[in-house]
Amino acid sequence: MAREKTDKLPFISELPKPVGLGIFYAMALILMLIIVLHTNVLADQHTEMLKKICACILIVMSMVLVTVWYDKLMVLPVELYNSRKLIRRLAVNDFKKRYAGSYMGVVWALVQPVVTVLMYWFVFDRIFQQKSQLVAGGIDVPYVLFLTTGLVPWFFFNEALMNGTTSLLEYNYLVKKVLFKISILPLIKVIAALFIHVFFAGVMIAVSCMYGFYPTIYTIQIFYYAICEFILVLSICYTTCAVVVFFRDLTQILAIVLQVGQWATPILWDINMLPDNLKWIIKLNPMTYIVNGYRNAIYGNEWFFEHFYSSTYFWIVVVTLFFIGSLIFKRSKTHFADVL
């Protein structure tokens, strides 16, 4: 396994630095131009101007950082792509290994989401007998559907982050192999968590149909928001999995942060309940963008590009987190084998 050959990616691995930077600069300038020209006539123009200034500052800062650390930042994406076949095989094996030895096997991975949804359905729809308990974004939505569309992405984020954080500790025997690319280990854990998320998303759609919210053209946005969340949690994992090797208490800290984060994210409550001067604080949480996106895909009937500034902010945060994670992981990995 450690000596397995991987496919090469000539376009990326042999791409000259000036060309790569030129492509990045062009994309950044196009995005900046779109931000400057974009106008929301219904919003407060002073606030819109502040948003544009902040977005442009963040883009310029990212251009400077990429220019300085281009060579270091490109190492991780190239390694991941070149090891894509190995990643796919190890992710499937990791998912199967988790339930190896049990009679029902991977069925246990599917039981939890079904039981969770049935529990909420029984409590809120049968015991309380309230068909519609919430008005979310002007739409009369049953609370169990509102809750399910928030829990589905959160469960994926929670499981992927915790498993990705401990990936190096779990596969410590591979970390000690000189030729093995340990950068793929967090990705393996995130992909394994994605398998369960796919089934859970199917349960979410089934629940929405049960309450009369049938799939529409907007539903395909689930794929977009799943990709967003996948990259977000992977970006965080490269930082946490590197730090936890030297500071094992991080897993306990993360568990507490996730517990608090579930309440700081509009999962159990509607963000529209907050006054306008507090909404922006909650929107700084990237998972707010994901949770609201899932709800828009199921019953909100809104495209992600209609929330232009939220989308721009989210991707700026994700790219920044990925860059930070890449640098921390690359700087720390030479010491992993010694500590583990």
GITA-V376928 format. One record per pair of residues at least 12 apart in sequence whose C-alpha atoms are under 10 Angstrom apart, sorted by the first residue. I is the first residue (numbers start at 0). GAP is how many residues later the second one is. Records with the same first field share a line. If there is no record, write none. Layout:
I = GAP ; GAP
//
This chain:
0 = 85 ; 89 ; 173 ; 176 ; 178 ; 179
1 = 172 ; 175 ; 176 ; 177 ; 178 ; 179 ; 180
2 = 174 ; 175 ; 176 ; 177 ; 178
3 = 79 ; 82 ; 175 ; 176
4 = 77 ; 78 ; 80 ; 81
5 = 73 ; 75 ; 76 ; 77 ; 78 ; 79 ; 80
6 = 74 ; 75 ; 76 ; 77 ; 78 ; 79
7 = 70 ; 71 ; 73 ; 74 ; 75 ; 76
8 = 69 ; 70 ; 72 ; 73
9 = 68 ; 72
10 = 67
11 = 62 ; 63 ; 65 ; 66 ; 69
12 = 61 ; 62 ; 64 ; 65 ; 66 ; 68 ; 69
16 = 50 ; 53 ; 54 ; 57
17 = 49
19 = 50 ; 54
20 = 42 ; 45 ; 46 ; 49
23 = 39 ; 42 ; 43
24 = 34 ; 35 ; 37 ; 38 ; 41 ; 42
27 = 28 ; 31 ; 32 ; 34 ; 35
28 = 27 ; 30 ; 31 ; 34
30 = 24 ; 25 ; 28 ; 281
31 = 20 ; 21 ; 23 ; 24 ; 25 ; 26 ; 27 ; 28 ; 280
32 = 23
33 = 18 ; 274
34 = 16 ; 17 ; 18 ; 20 ; 21 ; 273 ; 274 ; 277
35 = 12 ; 13 ; 15 ; 16 ; 17 ; 19 ; 20
36 = 15
37 = 14 ; 270 ; 271
38 = 13
39 = 268
47 = 261
50 = 258 ; 262
51 = 257
53 = 259
54 = 254 ; 257 ; 258 ; 261
57 = 255 ; 258 ; 259 ; 262
58 = 253 ; 257
60 = 259
61 = 254 ; 257 ; 258 ; 261
64 = 255 ; 258
65 = 254 ; 257
68 = 254 ; 258
69 = 253
71 = 251 ; 254 ; 255 ; 258 ; 259
72 = 249 ; 250 ; 251 ; 252 ; 253 ; 254 ; 257
73 = 249 ; 252
74 = 108 ; 251 ; 252 ; 255
75 = 105 ; 107 ; 108 ; 246 ; 247 ; 249 ; 250 ; 251 ; 253 ; 254
76 = 106 ; 249
78 = 102 ; 103 ; 104 ; 105
79 = 101 ; 102 ; 103 ; 104 ; 105 ; 107
80 = 103
82 = 98 ; 100 ; 101
83 = 100
85 = 98 ; 102
86 = 97 ; 98 ; 100 ; 101 ; 102 ; 104
87 = 99 ; 100 ; 103 ; 104
88 = 99
89 = 94 ; 95 ; 97 ; 98 ; 99 ; 101 ; 102
90 = 93 ; 94 ; 96 ; 97 ; 98 ; 99 ; 100 ; 101 ; 102 ; 103 ; 104
91 = 96 ; 97 ; 99 ; 100 ; 103
92 = 95 ; 99
93 = 94 ; 95 ; 97 ; 98 ; 99
94 = 14 ; 93 ; 94 ; 96 ; 97 ; 98 ; 99 ; 100 ; 101
95 = 13 ; 96
97 = 94
105 = 90
108 = 84 ; 86 ; 87 ; 88 ; 90 ; 91
109 = 85 ; 86 ; 87 ; 89 ; 90 ; 93
110 = 89
111 = 84 ; 88
112 = 35 ; 38 ; 39 ; 42 ; 83 ; 84 ; 86 ; 87 ; 88 ; 90 ; 91
113 = 85 ; 86 ; 89 ; 90
115 = 32 ; 35
116 = 27 ; 28 ; 30 ; 31 ; 34 ; 35 ; 83 ; 86 ; 87 ; 90
117 = 26 ; 89
118 = 25
119 = 23 ; 24 ; 25 ; 27 ; 28
120 = 21 ; 22 ; 23 ; 24 ; 27 ; 86
121 = 22
122 = 21
123 = 18 ; 19 ; 20
124 = 17 ; 18 ; 19
129 = 12 ; 13 ; 14
130 = 12 ; 13 ; 80
131 = 12 ; 13 ; 79
132 = 13
133 = 12 ; 135 ; 136
134 = 135 ; 137 ; 138
135 = 133 ; 134 ; 135 ; 136 ; 137 ; 159 ; 163 ; 164
136 = 133 ; 134 ; 135 ; 136 ; 158 ; 159 ; 162 ; 163
137 = 134 ; 162
138 = 160 ; 161
139 = 159
140 = 67 ; 70 ; 72 ; 158 ; 159
141 = 66 ; 69
142 = 125 ; 126
143 = 63 ; 64 ; 67 ; 124
144 = 59 ; 60 ; 62 ; 63 ; 64 ; 65 ; 66 ; 68 ; 150 ; 153 ; 154
145 = 62 ; 121 ; 122 ; 123 ; 124 ; 148 ; 149 ; 152 ; 153
146 = 57 ; 119 ; 120 ; 121 ; 122 ; 123 ; 148
147 = 52 ; 53 ; 55 ; 56 ; 57 ; 59 ; 60 ; 119 ; 120 ; 146 ; 147
148 = 52 ; 55 ; 56 ; 58 ; 59 ; 118 ; 142 ; 143 ; 144 ; 145 ; 146 ; 147 ; 148 ; 149 ; 150
149 = 54 ; 112 ; 115 ; 116 ; 117 ; 118 ; 119 ; 137 ; 138 ; 140 ; 141 ; 142 ; 143 ; 144 ; 145
150 = 49 ; 53 ; 111 ; 116 ; 117 ; 140 ; 143
151 = 45 ; 46 ; 47 ; 48 ; 49 ; 50 ; 51 ; 52 ; 115 ; 139 ; 142
152 = 44 ; 47 ; 48 ; 69 ; 72 ; 73 ; 76 ; 77 ; 114 ; 134 ; 137 ; 138 ; 140 ; 141
153 = 43 ; 75 ; 104 ; 107 ; 108 ; 111 ; 113 ; 133 ; 134 ; 136 ; 137
154 = 38 ; 41 ; 42 ; 45 ; 107
155 = 34 ; 37 ; 38 ; 39 ; 40 ; 41 ; 42 ; 44 ; 70 ; 73 ; 74 ; 77
156 = 33 ; 36 ; 37 ; 40 ; 72 ; 73 ; 75 ; 76 ; 77 ; 101 ; 130
157 = 35 ; 75 ; 96 ; 97 ; 100 ; 101 ; 103 ; 104
158 = 30 ; 31 ; 33 ; 34 ; 35 ; 37 ; 38 ; 74
159 = 26 ; 27 ; 28 ; 29 ; 30 ; 31 ; 32 ; 33 ; 34 ; 37 ; 69 ; 70 ; 73 ; 74 ; 77
160 = 25 ; 28 ; 29 ; 32 ; 71 ; 72 ; 73 ; 74 ; 75 ; 76 ; 77 ; 79 ; 80 ; 90 ; 93 ; 94 ; 97
161 = 27 ; 28 ; 71 ; 75 ; 78 ; 79 ; 89 ; 90 ; 92 ; 93 ; 96
162 = 23 ; 25 ; 26 ; 27 ; 29 ; 30 ; 74 ; 78 ; 88
163 = 21 ; 22 ; 23 ; 24 ; 25 ; 26 ; 27 ; 28 ; 29 ; 69 ; 70 ; 72 ; 73 ; 74 ; 76 ; 77
164 = 20 ; 21 ; 24 ; 25 ; 69 ; 71 ; 72 ; 73 ; 74 ; 75 ; 76 ; 77 ; 78 ; 79 ; 80 ; 85 ; 86 ; 89
165 = 19 ; 20 ; 23 ; 71 ; 74 ; 75 ; 76 ; 78 ; 79 ; 82 ; 84 ; 85
166 = 15 ; 17 ; 18 ; 19 ; 20 ; 21 ; 22 ; 23 ; 70 ; 73 ; 74 ; 75 ; 77 ; 78
167 = 14 ; 15 ; 16 ; 17 ; 18 ; 73 ; 74 ; 76 ; 77 ; 168 ; 169 ; 172
168 = 72 ; 73 ; 75 ; 76 ; 79 ; 167 ; 171
169 = 15
170 = 14 ; 169
171 = 73 ; 164 ; 165 ; 167 ; 168
172 = 164 ; 167
173 = 163
174 = 158 ; 159 ; 161 ; 162 ; 163 ; 165
175 = 160 ; 161 ; 162 ; 164
176 = 160
177 = 159
181 = 147 ; 151 ; 154
182 = 55 ; 143 ; 146 ; 147 ; 150
183 = 54
184 = 53 ; 56
185 = 47 ; 48 ; 49 ; 50 ; 51 ; 52 ; 54 ; 55 ; 56
186 = 43 ; 44 ; 46 ; 47 ; 48 ; 50 ; 51
187 = 46
188 = 45 ; 48
189 = 40 ; 41 ; 43 ; 44 ; 47
190 = 39 ; 43
192 = 37
193 = 32 ; 36
196 = 29
197 = 25 ; 28
200 = 21 ; 25 ; 93
203 = 90 ; 94
204 = 14 ; 93
207 = 90 ; 91
208 = 89
211 = 87
212 = 85 ; 86 ; 87
213 = 84 ; 85
214 = 82 ; 83 ; 84
215 = 81 ; 82 ; 83 ; 85
216 = 80 ; 81 ; 84 ; 86
217 = 78 ; 79 ; 80 ; 81 ; 82 ; 83 ; 84 ; 85 ; 86
218 = 75 ; 76 ; 77 ; 78 ; 79 ; 80 ; 81 ; 82 ; 83 ; 84
219 = 77 ; 78 ; 83
220 = 72 ; 73 ; 75 ; 76 ; 77 ; 81 ; 82 ; 83
221 = 68 ; 71 ; 72 ; 73 ; 74 ; 75 ; 76
222 = 71 ; 74
223 = 66 ; 69 ; 70 ; 73 ; 80
224 = 64 ; 65 ; 66 ; 67 ; 68 ; 69 ; 72 ; 79
225 = 64 ; 67 ; 68
226 = 63
227 = 58 ; 59 ; 61 ; 62 ; 83 ; 86 ; 87 ; 90
228 = 57 ; 58 ; 60 ; 61 ; 62 ; 89
230 = 84 ; 87 ; 88 ; 90 ; 91
231 = 54 ; 55 ; 58 ; 82 ; 83 ; 85 ; 86 ; 87 ; 89 ; 90
232 = 54 ; 85 ; 88 ; 89
233 = 84 ; 87 ; 88 ; 91
234 = 82 ; 83 ; 84 ; 85 ; 86 ; 87 ; 88 ; 89 ; 90 ; 91
235 = 82 ; 85 ; 86 ; 88 ; 89 ; 90
236 = 84 ; 85 ; 88 ; 89 ; 92
237 = 83 ; 84 ; 85 ; 86 ; 87 ; 88 ; 89 ; 90 ; 91 ; 92
238 = 82 ; 83 ; 84 ; 85 ; 86 ; 87 ; 88 ; 89 ; 90 ; 91 ; 93
239 = 14 ; 85 ; 88 ; 89
240 = 84 ; 87 ; 88
241 = 83 ; 84 ; 86 ; 87 ; 88 ; 89 ; 90 ; 91 ; 93 ; 94
242 = 85 ; 86 ; 89
244 = 87 ; 88 ; 90 ; 91 ; 92 ; 94 ; 95
245 = 86 ; 89 ; 90 ; 93 ; 94
260 = 24 ; 26
261 = 25
263 = 17 ; 18 ; 21 ; 23 ; 24
264 = 17 ; 18 ; 20 ; 21 ; 22 ; 23 ; 24 ; 25 ; 26 ; 27
265 = 16 ; 17 ; 19 ; 21 ; 22 ; 23 ; 25 ; 26
266 = 20 ; 21 ; 24 ; 25
269 = 22
270 = 12 ; 17 ; 21
282 = 27 ; 30 ; 31
283 = 26 ; 29 ; 30 ; 33
284 = 29 ; 32
285 = 24 ; 25 ; 27 ; 28 ; 29 ; 31 ; 32
286 = 27
287 = 22 ; 26
288 = 15 ; 18 ; 21 ; 22 ; 24 ; 25
289 = 21 ; 24
291 = 12
292 = 14 ; 18
//
